[in-house]
């Protein structure tokens, strides 16, 4: 992938105010950054899934369900929505704007900074297996429930400008078989042929695109 400028600058609030499906694609290639006392880790976002709550049976906020867990989704875009799934914390970007409880799940990243720290946190050496799943990337980057509700435009957790994928693959989301017709929505997006994607499968179609996150 292309090298970033030496200075990593968080994206503006305006970037996150795109419609959820567009944001899901625009996030691909962006740099997710987490700063902790142990050091900084970062990685290029290579896979996302869109969840459009009001109409999406696979979403926690389906039919505008408002609970303690989903409350942050009813606020402005560009905020971290973290939640526990079994023993894993999963990281989402709130989207859709106020009163539209939508989000984008970040499923995988390609490590860039702090790879040795990631290896320690995951207890492994294989770099391709560090962050190729939503629970793996949060453990590698120490993204936790303490990040719930944090704005993604400033430290300690933020998203910065990255690279522009040449091609994006599109397909069905993963692990939502009990969500009726929603299981067939083509709302999963990934950088074509990237080896850090969580699950490689034939895409329904590909989008040739440039300057996605500029």
PyMOL commands that place a pseudoatom at each C-alpha (Angstrom):
pseudoatom trace, name=CA, resn=UNK, resi=1, chain=A, elem=C, hetatm=0, pos=[0.000, 0.000, 0.000]
pseudoatom trace, name=CA, resn=UNK, resi=2, chain=A, elem=C, hetatm=0, pos=[1.020, 3.620, -0.469]
pseudoatom trace, name=CA, resn=UNK, resi=3, chain=A, elem=C, hetatm=0, pos=[2.937, 5.350, 2.315]
pseudoatom trace, name=CA, resn=UNK, resi=4, chain=A, elem=C, hetatm=0, pos=[1.115, 7.907, 4.411]
pseudoatom trace, name=CA, resn=UNK, resi=5, chain=A, elem=C, hetatm=0, pos=[2.522, 11.338, 5.156]
pseudoatom trace, name=CA, resn=UNK, resi=6, chain=A, elem=C, hetatm=0, pos=[4.606, 11.358, 8.348]
pseudoatom trace, name=CA, resn=UNK, resi=7, chain=A, elem=C, hetatm=0, pos=[1.869, 13.292, 10.139]
pseudoatom trace, name=CA, resn=UNK, resi=8, chain=A, elem=C, hetatm=0, pos=[-1.327, 11.328, 10.742]
pseudoatom trace, name=CA, resn=UNK, resi=9, chain=A, elem=C, hetatm=0, pos=[-4.274, 13.716, 10.770]
pseudoatom trace, name=CA, resn=UNK, resi=10, chain=A, elem=C, hetatm=0, pos=[-7.784, 12.656, 11.880]
pseudoatom trace, name=CA, resn=UNK, resi=11, chain=A, elem=C, hetatm=0, pos=[-10.562, 13.024, 9.329]
pseudoatom trace, name=CA, resn=UNK, resi=12, chain=A, elem=C, hetatm=0, pos=[-13.054, 15.855, 9.713]
pseudoatom trace, name=CA, resn=UNK, resi=13, chain=A, elem=C, hetatm=0, pos=[-16.532, 15.479, 11.157]
pseudoatom trace, name=CA, resn=UNK, resi=14, chain=A, elem=C, hetatm=0, pos=[-17.974, 16.086, 7.689]
pseudoatom trace, name=CA, resn=UNK, resi=15, chain=A, elem=C, hetatm=0, pos=[-16.462, 12.834, 6.411]
pseudoatom trace, name=CA, resn=UNK, resi=16, chain=A, elem=C, hetatm=0, pos=[-18.697, 10.793, 8.726]
pseudoatom trace, name=CA, resn=UNK, resi=17, chain=A, elem=C, hetatm=0, pos=[-21.891, 12.521, 7.641]
pseudoatom trace, name=CA, resn=UNK, resi=18, chain=A, elem=C, hetatm=0, pos=[-22.246, 10.463, 4.459]
pseudoatom trace, name=CA, resn=UNK, resi=19, chain=A, elem=C, hetatm=0, pos=[-25.135, 7.997, 4.051]
pseudoatom trace, name=CA, resn=UNK, resi=20, chain=A, elem=C, hetatm=0, pos=[-24.283, 4.716, 5.759]
pseudoatom trace, name=CA, resn=UNK, resi=21, chain=A, elem=C, hetatm=0, pos=[-23.754, 2.631, 2.620]
pseudoatom trace, name=CA, resn=UNK, resi=22, chain=A, elem=C, hetatm=0, pos=[-21.494, 5.301, 1.165]
pseudoatom trace, name=CA, resn=UNK, resi=23, chain=A, elem=C, hetatm=0, pos=[-19.584, 5.645, 4.419]
pseudoatom trace, name=CA, resn=UNK, resi=24, chain=A, elem=C, hetatm=0, pos=[-19.055, 1.868, 4.530]
pseudoatom trace, name=CA, resn=UNK, resi=25, chain=A, elem=C, hetatm=0, pos=[-17.196, 2.102, 1.231]
pseudoatom trace, name=CA, resn=UNK, resi=26, chain=A, elem=C, hetatm=0, pos=[-15.446, 5.373, 1.999]
pseudoatom trace, name=CA, resn=UNK, resi=27, chain=A, elem=C, hetatm=0, pos=[-13.943, 3.939, 5.191]
pseudoatom trace, name=CA, resn=UNK, resi=28, chain=A, elem=C, hetatm=0, pos=[-12.046, 1.323, 3.188]
pseudoatom trace, name=CA, resn=UNK, resi=29, chain=A, elem=C, hetatm=0, pos=[-8.418, 2.387, 3.033]
pseudoatom trace, name=CA, resn=UNK, resi=30, chain=A, elem=C, hetatm=0, pos=[-8.756, 4.836, 5.913]
pseudoatom trace, name=CA, resn=UNK, resi=31, chain=A, elem=C, hetatm=0, pos=[-6.387, 4.465, 8.850]
pseudoatom trace, name=CA, resn=UNK, resi=32, chain=A, elem=C, hetatm=0, pos=[-7.855, 3.398, 12.205]
pseudoatom trace, name=CA, resn=UNK, resi=33, chain=A, elem=C, hetatm=0, pos=[-5.643, 4.598, 15.059]
pseudoatom trace, name=CA, resn=UNK, resi=34, chain=A, elem=C, hetatm=0, pos=[-5.674, 3.776, 18.792]
pseudoatom trace, name=CA, resn=UNK, resi=35, chain=A, elem=C, hetatm=0, pos=[-3.307, 5.399, 21.287]
pseudoatom trace, name=CA, resn=UNK, resi=36, chain=A, elem=C, hetatm=0, pos=[-2.661, 3.818, 24.697]
pseudoatom trace, name=CA, resn=UNK, resi=37, chain=A, elem=C, hetatm=0, pos=[0.000, 4.026, 27.398]
pseudoatom trace, name=CA, resn=UNK, resi=38, chain=A, elem=C, hetatm=0, pos=[1.667, 1.027, 25.747]
pseudoatom trace, name=CA, resn=UNK, resi=39, chain=A, elem=C, hetatm=0, pos=[1.989, 2.834, 22.433]
pseudoatom trace, name=CA, resn=UNK, resi=40, chain=A, elem=C, hetatm=0, pos=[0.122, 3.572, 19.220]
pseudoatom trace, name=CA, resn=UNK, resi=41, chain=A, elem=C, hetatm=0, pos=[-1.312, 0.948, 16.893]
pseudoatom trace, name=CA, resn=UNK, resi=42, chain=A, elem=C, hetatm=0, pos=[-2.950, 1.572, 13.541]
pseudoatom trace, name=CA, resn=UNK, resi=43, chain=A, elem=C, hetatm=0, pos=[-4.157, -0.209, 10.443]
pseudoatom trace, name=CA, resn=UNK, resi=44, chain=A, elem=C, hetatm=0, pos=[-5.848, 0.389, 7.132]
pseudoatom trace, name=CA, resn=UNK, resi=45, chain=A, elem=C, hetatm=0, pos=[-9.519, -0.541, 7.188]
pseudoatom trace, name=CA, resn=UNK, resi=46, chain=A, elem=C, hetatm=0, pos=[-9.983, -3.317, 4.614]
pseudoatom trace, name=CA, resn=UNK, resi=47, chain=A, elem=C, hetatm=0, pos=[-13.472, -4.675, 5.393]
pseudoatom trace, name=CA, resn=UNK, resi=48, chain=A, elem=C, hetatm=0, pos=[-16.742, -3.169, 6.641]
pseudoatom trace, name=CA, resn=UNK, resi=49, chain=A, elem=C, hetatm=0, pos=[-20.427, -4.029, 7.028]
pseudoatom trace, name=CA, resn=UNK, resi=50, chain=A, elem=C, hetatm=0, pos=[-23.326, -1.572, 7.017]
pseudoatom trace, name=CA, resn=UNK, resi=51, chain=A, elem=C, hetatm=0, pos=[-26.206, -1.816, 9.509]
pseudoatom trace, name=CA, resn=UNK, resi=52, chain=A, elem=C, hetatm=0, pos=[-29.170, 0.437, 8.793]
pseudoatom trace, name=CA, resn=UNK, resi=53, chain=A, elem=C, hetatm=0, pos=[-31.157, 0.023, 11.985]
pseudoatom trace, name=CA, resn=UNK, resi=54, chain=A, elem=C, hetatm=0, pos=[-34.699, 1.174, 11.219]
pseudoatom trace, name=CA, resn=UNK, resi=55, chain=A, elem=C, hetatm=0, pos=[-35.099, -1.228, 8.278]
pseudoatom trace, name=CA, resn=UNK, resi=56, chain=A, elem=C, hetatm=0, pos=[-32.424, -3.834, 9.040]
pseudoatom trace, name=CA, resn=UNK, resi=57, chain=A, elem=C, hetatm=0, pos=[-33.394, -6.877, 11.102]
pseudoatom trace, name=CA, resn=UNK, resi=58, chain=A, elem=C, hetatm=0, pos=[-29.719, -7.701, 11.576]
pseudoatom trace, name=CA, resn=UNK, resi=59, chain=A, elem=C, hetatm=0, pos=[-29.086, -4.417, 13.399]
pseudoatom trace, name=CA, resn=UNK, resi=60, chain=A, elem=C, hetatm=0, pos=[-29.272, -3.929, 17.162]
pseudoatom trace, name=CA, resn=UNK, resi=61, chain=A, elem=C, hetatm=0, pos=[-31.370, -0.837, 16.494]
pseudoatom trace, name=CA, resn=UNK, resi=62, chain=A, elem=C, hetatm=0, pos=[-33.861, -2.498, 14.152]
pseudoatom trace, name=CA, resn=UNK, resi=63, chain=A, elem=C, hetatm=0, pos=[-37.208, -0.708, 14.133]
pseudoatom trace, name=CA, resn=UNK, resi=64, chain=A, elem=C, hetatm=0, pos=[-35.559, 2.166, 16.071]
pseudoatom trace, name=CA, resn=UNK, resi=65, chain=A, elem=C, hetatm=0, pos=[-34.976, -0.008, 19.148]
pseudoatom trace, name=CA, resn=UNK, resi=66, chain=A, elem=C, hetatm=0, pos=[-33.473, 2.289, 21.762]
pseudoatom trace, name=CA, resn=UNK, resi=67, chain=A, elem=C, hetatm=0, pos=[-31.693, 0.674, 24.703]
pseudoatom trace, name=CA, resn=UNK, resi=68, chain=A, elem=C, hetatm=0, pos=[-28.731, 1.400, 26.913]
pseudoatom trace, name=CA, resn=UNK, resi=69, chain=A, elem=C, hetatm=0, pos=[-26.529, -0.421, 24.429]
pseudoatom trace, name=CA, resn=UNK, resi=70, chain=A, elem=C, hetatm=0, pos=[-27.838, 1.312, 21.312]
pseudoatom trace, name=CA, resn=UNK, resi=71, chain=A, elem=C, hetatm=0, pos=[-28.237, 4.797, 22.788]
pseudoatom trace, name=CA, resn=UNK, resi=72, chain=A, elem=C, hetatm=0, pos=[-25.051, 6.109, 21.185]
pseudoatom trace, name=CA, resn=UNK, resi=73, chain=A, elem=C, hetatm=0, pos=[-26.447, 5.241, 17.752]
pseudoatom trace, name=CA, resn=UNK, resi=74, chain=A, elem=C, hetatm=0, pos=[-29.101, 7.936, 18.162]
pseudoatom trace, name=CA, resn=UNK, resi=75, chain=A, elem=C, hetatm=0, pos=[-26.455, 10.653, 18.315]
pseudoatom trace, name=CA, resn=UNK, resi=76, chain=A, elem=C, hetatm=0, pos=[-24.335, 12.313, 15.666]
pseudoatom trace, name=CA, resn=UNK, resi=77, chain=A, elem=C, hetatm=0, pos=[-22.256, 10.349, 13.182]
pseudoatom trace, name=CA, resn=UNK, resi=78, chain=A, elem=C, hetatm=0, pos=[-18.588, 9.670, 13.734]
pseudoatom trace, name=CA, resn=UNK, resi=79, chain=A, elem=C, hetatm=0, pos=[-18.822, 8.239, 17.259]
pseudoatom trace, name=CA, resn=UNK, resi=80, chain=A, elem=C, hetatm=0, pos=[-17.522, 4.841, 18.368]
pseudoatom trace, name=CA, resn=UNK, resi=81, chain=A, elem=C, hetatm=0, pos=[-20.144, 2.166, 19.045]
pseudoatom trace, name=CA, resn=UNK, resi=82, chain=A, elem=C, hetatm=0, pos=[-18.492, -0.739, 20.851]
pseudoatom trace, name=CA, resn=UNK, resi=83, chain=A, elem=C, hetatm=0, pos=[-20.296, -3.782, 22.193]
pseudoatom trace, name=CA, resn=UNK, resi=84, chain=A, elem=C, hetatm=0, pos=[-19.508, -7.202, 23.587]
pseudoatom trace, name=CA, resn=UNK, resi=85, chain=A, elem=C, hetatm=0, pos=[-20.102, -10.306, 21.474]
pseudoatom trace, name=CA, resn=UNK, resi=86, chain=A, elem=C, hetatm=0, pos=[-19.328, -13.374, 23.573]
pseudoatom trace, name=CA, resn=UNK, resi=87, chain=A, elem=C, hetatm=0, pos=[-15.762, -12.691, 24.756]
pseudoatom trace, name=CA, resn=UNK, resi=88, chain=A, elem=C, hetatm=0, pos=[-14.989, -10.123, 22.059]
pseudoatom trace, name=CA, resn=UNK, resi=89, chain=A, elem=C, hetatm=0, pos=[-15.459, -6.381, 21.824]
pseudoatom trace, name=CA, resn=UNK, resi=90, chain=A, elem=C, hetatm=0, pos=[-16.573, -5.234, 18.359]
pseudoatom trace, name=CA, resn=UNK, resi=91, chain=A, elem=C, hetatm=0, pos=[-15.982, -1.761, 16.954]
pseudoatom trace, name=CA, resn=UNK, resi=92, chain=A, elem=C, hetatm=0, pos=[-18.486, 0.236, 14.887]
pseudoatom trace, name=CA, resn=UNK, resi=93, chain=A, elem=C, hetatm=0, pos=[-18.674, 3.742, 13.488]
pseudoatom trace, name=CA, resn=UNK, resi=94, chain=A, elem=C, hetatm=0, pos=[-21.994, 5.467, 14.205]
pseudoatom trace, name=CA, resn=UNK, resi=95, chain=A, elem=C, hetatm=0, pos=[-23.560, 6.810, 11.006]
pseudoatom trace, name=CA, resn=UNK, resi=96, chain=A, elem=C, hetatm=0, pos=[-26.842, 8.142, 9.666]
pseudoatom trace, name=CA, resn=UNK, resi=97, chain=A, elem=C, hetatm=0, pos=[-26.939, 11.320, 11.736]
pseudoatom trace, name=CA, resn=UNK, resi=98, chain=A, elem=C, hetatm=0, pos=[-28.991, 12.082, 14.817]
pseudoatom trace, name=CA, resn=UNK, resi=99, chain=A, elem=C, hetatm=0, pos=[-32.187, 10.060, 15.279]
pseudoatom trace, name=CA, resn=UNK, resi=100, chain=A, elem=C, hetatm=0, pos=[-31.106, 7.546, 12.604]
pseudoatom trace, name=CA, resn=UNK, resi=101, chain=A, elem=C, hetatm=0, pos=[-29.620, 4.600, 14.531]
pseudoatom trace, name=CA, resn=UNK, resi=102, chain=A, elem=C, hetatm=0, pos=[-27.197, 3.248, 11.946]
pseudoatom trace, name=CA, resn=UNK, resi=103, chain=A, elem=C, hetatm=0, pos=[-23.603, 2.052, 12.093]
pseudoatom trace, name=CA, resn=UNK, resi=104, chain=A, elem=C, hetatm=0, pos=[-20.718, 0.559, 10.155]
pseudoatom trace, name=CA, resn=UNK, resi=105, chain=A, elem=C, hetatm=0, pos=[-18.963, -2.479, 11.626]
pseudoatom trace, name=CA, resn=UNK, resi=106, chain=A, elem=C, hetatm=0, pos=[-15.221, -2.546, 10.987]
pseudoatom trace, name=CA, resn=UNK, resi=107, chain=A, elem=C, hetatm=0, pos=[-14.473, -6.214, 10.309]
pseudoatom trace, name=CA, resn=UNK, resi=108, chain=A, elem=C, hetatm=0, pos=[-10.762, -6.174, 9.460]
pseudoatom trace, name=CA, resn=UNK, resi=109, chain=A, elem=C, hetatm=0, pos=[-7.713, -3.962, 9.117]
pseudoatom trace, name=CA, resn=UNK, resi=110, chain=A, elem=C, hetatm=0, pos=[-4.265, -4.288, 7.564]
pseudoatom trace, name=CA, resn=UNK, resi=111, chain=A, elem=C, hetatm=0, pos=[-1.734, -3.515, 10.326]
pseudoatom trace, name=CA, resn=UNK, resi=112, chain=A, elem=C, hetatm=0, pos=[0.505, -0.483, 9.820]
pseudoatom trace, name=CA, resn=UNK, resi=113, chain=A, elem=C, hetatm=0, pos=[1.867, 0.842, 13.124]
pseudoatom trace, name=CA, resn=UNK, resi=114, chain=A, elem=C, hetatm=0, pos=[2.628, -1.010, 16.343]
pseudoatom trace, name=CA, resn=UNK, resi=115, chain=A, elem=C, hetatm=0, pos=[2.713, -4.480, 14.820]
pseudoatom trace, name=CA, resn=UNK, resi=116, chain=A, elem=C, hetatm=0, pos=[5.023, -5.858, 17.533]
pseudoatom trace, name=CA, resn=UNK, resi=117, chain=A, elem=C, hetatm=0, pos=[2.623, -4.586, 20.204]
pseudoatom trace, name=CA, resn=UNK, resi=118, chain=A, elem=C, hetatm=0, pos=[-0.246, -6.243, 18.360]
pseudoatom trace, name=CA, resn=UNK, resi=119, chain=A, elem=C, hetatm=0, pos=[1.653, -9.543, 18.395]
pseudoatom trace, name=CA, resn=UNK, resi=120, chain=A, elem=C, hetatm=0, pos=[2.122, -9.309, 22.145]
pseudoatom trace, name=CA, resn=UNK, resi=121, chain=A, elem=C, hetatm=0, pos=[-1.553, -8.564, 22.750]
pseudoatom trace, name=CA, resn=UNK, resi=122, chain=A, elem=C, hetatm=0, pos=[-2.651, -11.444, 20.546]
pseudoatom trace, name=CA, resn=UNK, resi=123, chain=A, elem=C, hetatm=0, pos=[0.067, -13.849, 21.656]
pseudoatom trace, name=CA, resn=UNK, resi=124, chain=A, elem=C, hetatm=0, pos=[1.088, -14.779, 18.121]
pseudoatom trace, name=CA, resn=UNK, resi=125, chain=A, elem=C, hetatm=0, pos=[3.617, -14.001, 15.407]
pseudoatom trace, name=CA, resn=UNK, resi=126, chain=A, elem=C, hetatm=0, pos=[1.614, -14.445, 12.194]
pseudoatom trace, name=CA, resn=UNK, resi=127, chain=A, elem=C, hetatm=0, pos=[0.923, -10.874, 10.961]
pseudoatom trace, name=CA, resn=UNK, resi=128, chain=A, elem=C, hetatm=0, pos=[-1.867, -11.962, 8.611]
pseudoatom trace, name=CA, resn=UNK, resi=129, chain=A, elem=C, hetatm=0, pos=[-3.889, -13.372, 11.517]
pseudoatom trace, name=CA, resn=UNK, resi=130, chain=A, elem=C, hetatm=0, pos=[-3.545, -10.418, 13.886]
pseudoatom trace, name=CA, resn=UNK, resi=131, chain=A, elem=C, hetatm=0, pos=[-6.429, -8.278, 12.679]
pseudoatom trace, name=CA, resn=UNK, resi=132, chain=A, elem=C, hetatm=0, pos=[-8.400, -10.281, 10.090]
pseudoatom trace, name=CA, resn=UNK, resi=133, chain=A, elem=C, hetatm=0, pos=[-11.623, -10.315, 12.088]
pseudoatom trace, name=CA, resn=UNK, resi=134, chain=A, elem=C, hetatm=0, pos=[-13.681, -7.865, 14.157]
pseudoatom trace, name=CA, resn=UNK, resi=135, chain=A, elem=C, hetatm=0, pos=[-12.699, -9.368, 17.520]
pseudoatom trace, name=CA, resn=UNK, resi=136, chain=A, elem=C, hetatm=0, pos=[-9.084, -9.844, 16.509]
pseudoatom trace, name=CA, resn=UNK, resi=137, chain=A, elem=C, hetatm=0, pos=[-8.544, -6.231, 15.498]
pseudoatom trace, name=CA, resn=UNK, resi=138, chain=A, elem=C, hetatm=0, pos=[-10.014, -4.827, 18.718]
pseudoatom trace, name=CA, resn=UNK, resi=139, chain=A, elem=C, hetatm=0, pos=[-7.786, -7.043, 20.852]
pseudoatom trace, name=CA, resn=UNK, resi=140, chain=A, elem=C, hetatm=0, pos=[-4.727, -6.163, 18.779]
pseudoatom trace, name=CA, resn=UNK, resi=141, chain=A, elem=C, hetatm=0, pos=[-5.451, -2.441, 19.110]
pseudoatom trace, name=CA, resn=UNK, resi=142, chain=A, elem=C, hetatm=0, pos=[-6.825, -2.511, 22.679]
pseudoatom trace, name=CA, resn=UNK, resi=143, chain=A, elem=C, hetatm=0, pos=[-10.186, -1.125, 21.580]
pseudoatom trace, name=CA, resn=UNK, resi=144, chain=A, elem=C, hetatm=0, pos=[-12.520, -1.770, 24.517]
pseudoatom trace, name=CA, resn=UNK, resi=145, chain=A, elem=C, hetatm=0, pos=[-15.892, -0.843, 25.964]
pseudoatom trace, name=CA, resn=UNK, resi=146, chain=A, elem=C, hetatm=0, pos=[-14.177, 2.233, 27.407]
pseudoatom trace, name=CA, resn=UNK, resi=147, chain=A, elem=C, hetatm=0, pos=[-14.151, 3.579, 23.847]
pseudoatom trace, name=CA, resn=UNK, resi=148, chain=A, elem=C, hetatm=0, pos=[-17.963, 3.511, 23.647]
pseudoatom trace, name=CA, resn=UNK, resi=149, chain=A, elem=C, hetatm=0, pos=[-19.226, 6.940, 22.622]
pseudoatom trace, name=CA, resn=UNK, resi=150, chain=A, elem=C, hetatm=0, pos=[-15.842, 8.477, 21.905]
pseudoatom trace, name=CA, resn=UNK, resi=151, chain=A, elem=C, hetatm=0, pos=[-15.647, 10.830, 18.893]
pseudoatom trace, name=CA, resn=UNK, resi=152, chain=A, elem=C, hetatm=0, pos=[-13.497, 9.423, 16.111]
pseudoatom trace, name=CA, resn=UNK, resi=153, chain=A, elem=C, hetatm=0, pos=[-11.943, 12.746, 15.144]
pseudoatom trace, name=CA, resn=UNK, resi=154, chain=A, elem=C, hetatm=0, pos=[-9.400, 13.028, 17.970]
pseudoatom trace, name=CA, resn=UNK, resi=155, chain=A, elem=C, hetatm=0, pos=[-7.264, 10.794, 20.223]
pseudoatom trace, name=CA, resn=UNK, resi=156, chain=A, elem=C, hetatm=0, pos=[-7.190, 8.289, 21.770]
pseudoatom trace, name=CA, resn=UNK, resi=157, chain=A, elem=C, hetatm=0, pos=[-9.163, 6.574, 18.990]
pseudoatom trace, name=CA, resn=UNK, resi=158, chain=A, elem=C, hetatm=0, pos=[-9.628, 8.153, 15.598]
pseudoatom trace, name=CA, resn=UNK, resi=159, chain=A, elem=C, hetatm=0, pos=[-9.772, 7.558, 11.862]
pseudoatom trace, name=CA, resn=UNK, resi=160, chain=A, elem=C, hetatm=0, pos=[-7.335, 9.285, 9.531]
pseudoatom trace, name=CA, resn=UNK, resi=161, chain=A, elem=C, hetatm=0, pos=[-6.846, 9.656, 5.807]
pseudoatom trace, name=CA, resn=UNK, resi=162, chain=A, elem=C, hetatm=0, pos=[-5.236, 6.598, 4.269]
pseudoatom trace, name=CA, resn=UNK, resi=163, chain=A, elem=C, hetatm=0, pos=[-5.051, 5.123, 0.777]
pseudoatom trace, name=CA, resn=UNK, resi=164, chain=A, elem=C, hetatm=0, pos=[-7.604, 4.809, -2.025]
pseudoatom trace, name=CA, resn=UNK, resi=165, chain=A, elem=C, hetatm=0, pos=[-8.493, 1.229, -3.066]
pseudoatom trace, name=CA, resn=UNK, resi=166, chain=A, elem=C, hetatm=0, pos=[-8.595, 0.570, -6.781]
pseudoatom trace, name=CA, resn=UNK, resi=167, chain=A, elem=C, hetatm=0, pos=[-11.368, -1.992, -6.416]
pseudoatom trace, name=CA, resn=UNK, resi=168, chain=A, elem=C, hetatm=0, pos=[-13.993, -2.765, -3.780]
pseudoatom trace, name=CA, resn=UNK, resi=169, chain=A, elem=C, hetatm=0, pos=[-15.817, -6.098, -3.573]
pseudoatom trace, name=CA, resn=UNK, resi=170, chain=A, elem=C, hetatm=0, pos=[-19.429, -6.316, -2.425]
pseudoatom trace, name=CA, resn=UNK, resi=171, chain=A, elem=C, hetatm=0, pos=[-21.323, -9.235, -0.909]
pseudoatom trace, name=CA, resn=UNK, resi=172, chain=A, elem=C, hetatm=0, pos=[-23.586, -10.499, 1.863]
pseudoatom trace, name=CA, resn=UNK, resi=173, chain=A, elem=C, hetatm=0, pos=[-22.793, -9.860, 5.512]
pseudoatom trace, name=CA, resn=UNK, resi=174, chain=A, elem=C, hetatm=0, pos=[-21.434, -12.615, 7.753]
pseudoatom trace, name=CA, resn=UNK, resi=175, chain=A, elem=C, hetatm=0, pos=[-22.949, -14.357, 10.787]
pseudoatom trace, name=CA, resn=UNK, resi=176, chain=A, elem=C, hetatm=0, pos=[-26.504, -13.004, 10.574]
pseudoatom trace, name=CA, resn=UNK, resi=177, chain=A, elem=C, hetatm=0, pos=[-28.397, -16.070, 9.349]
pseudoatom trace, name=CA, resn=UNK, resi=178, chain=A, elem=C, hetatm=0, pos=[-31.316, -15.498, 11.747]
pseudoatom trace, name=CA, resn=UNK, resi=179, chain=A, elem=C, hetatm=0, pos=[-32.198, -12.052, 10.422]
pseudoatom trace, name=CA, resn=UNK, resi=180, chain=A, elem=C, hetatm=0, pos=[-34.781, -12.921, 7.753]
pseudoatom trace, name=CA, resn=UNK, resi=181, chain=A, elem=C, hetatm=0, pos=[-34.417, -11.150, 4.429]
pseudoatom trace, name=CA, resn=UNK, resi=182, chain=A, elem=C, hetatm=0, pos=[-31.686, -8.945, 5.897]
pseudoatom trace, name=CA, resn=UNK, resi=183, chain=A, elem=C, hetatm=0, pos=[-29.194, -11.819, 5.677]
pseudoatom trace, name=CA, resn=UNK, resi=184, chain=A, elem=C, hetatm=0, pos=[-29.195, -11.387, 1.900]
pseudoatom trace, name=CA, resn=UNK, resi=185, chain=A, elem=C, hetatm=0, pos=[-28.545, -7.648, 1.766]
pseudoatom trace, name=CA, resn=UNK, resi=186, chain=A, elem=C, hetatm=0, pos=[-25.262, -6.972, -0.096]
pseudoatom trace, name=CA, resn=UNK, resi=187, chain=A, elem=C, hetatm=0, pos=[-23.966, -4.653, 2.615]
pseudoatom trace, name=CA, resn=UNK, resi=188, chain=A, elem=C, hetatm=0, pos=[-20.490, -6.076, 3.198]
pseudoatom trace, name=CA, resn=UNK, resi=189, chain=A, elem=C, hetatm=0, pos=[-17.603, -4.287, 1.505]
pseudoatom trace, name=CA, resn=UNK, resi=190, chain=A, elem=C, hetatm=0, pos=[-13.921, -5.166, 1.296]
pseudoatom trace, name=CA, resn=UNK, resi=191, chain=A, elem=C, hetatm=0, pos=[-10.795, -4.208, -0.595]
pseudoatom trace, name=CA, resn=UNK, resi=192, chain=A, elem=C, hetatm=0, pos=[-10.557, -6.708, -3.425]
pseudoatom trace, name=CA, resn=UNK, resi=193, chain=A, elem=C, hetatm=0, pos=[-7.884, -9.374, -2.969]
pseudoatom trace, name=CA, resn=UNK, resi=194, chain=A, elem=C, hetatm=0, pos=[-6.609, -7.940, 0.316]
pseudoatom trace, name=CA, resn=UNK, resi=195, chain=A, elem=C, hetatm=0, pos=[-5.088, -10.784, 2.365]
pseudoatom trace, name=CA, resn=UNK, resi=196, chain=A, elem=C, hetatm=0, pos=[-6.238, -9.302, 5.690]
pseudoatom trace, name=CA, resn=UNK, resi=197, chain=A, elem=C, hetatm=0, pos=[-9.966, -9.633, 4.942]
pseudoatom trace, name=CA, resn=UNK, resi=198, chain=A, elem=C, hetatm=0, pos=[-11.750, -11.801, 7.522]
pseudoatom trace, name=CA, resn=UNK, resi=199, chain=A, elem=C, hetatm=0, pos=[-13.342, -14.220, 5.098]
pseudoatom trace, name=CA, resn=UNK, resi=200, chain=A, elem=C, hetatm=0, pos=[-12.573, -14.584, 1.440]
pseudoatom trace, name=CA, resn=UNK, resi=201, chain=A, elem=C, hetatm=0, pos=[-15.543, -15.397, -0.742]
pseudoatom trace, name=CA, resn=UNK, resi=202, chain=A, elem=C, hetatm=0, pos=[-16.756, -14.639, -4.219]
pseudoatom trace, name=CA, resn=UNK, resi=203, chain=A, elem=C, hetatm=0, pos=[-18.167, -11.141, -4.375]
pseudoatom trace, name=CA, resn=UNK, resi=204, chain=A, elem=C, hetatm=0, pos=[-21.515, -10.361, -5.963]
pseudoatom trace, name=CA, resn=UNK, resi=205, chain=A, elem=C, hetatm=0, pos=[-19.834, -7.554, -7.871]
pseudoatom trace, name=CA, resn=UNK, resi=206, chain=A, elem=C, hetatm=0, pos=[-16.861, -5.238, -7.701]
pseudoatom trace, name=CA, resn=UNK, resi=207, chain=A, elem=C, hetatm=0, pos=[-16.643, -1.465, -7.806]
pseudoatom trace, name=CA, resn=UNK, resi=208, chain=A, elem=C, hetatm=0, pos=[-13.697, 0.100, -9.597]
pseudoatom trace, name=CA, resn=UNK, resi=209, chain=A, elem=C, hetatm=0, pos=[-13.178, 3.253, -7.621]
pseudoatom trace, name=CA, resn=UNK, resi=210, chain=A, elem=C, hetatm=0, pos=[-10.509, 5.786, -6.711]
pseudoatom trace, name=CA, resn=UNK, resi=211, chain=A, elem=C, hetatm=0, pos=[-10.105, 8.499, -4.093]
pseudoatom trace, name=CA, resn=UNK, resi=212, chain=A, elem=C, hetatm=0, pos=[-12.719, 6.921, -1.853]
pseudoatom trace, name=CA, resn=UNK, resi=213, chain=A, elem=C, hetatm=0, pos=[-11.646, 8.589, 1.365]
pseudoatom trace, name=CA, resn=UNK, resi=214, chain=A, elem=C, hetatm=0, pos=[-10.158, 11.825, 0.058]
for i in range(1, 214): cmd.bond("trace and resi %d" % i, "trace and resi %d" % (i + 1))
show_as sticks, trace
zoom trace
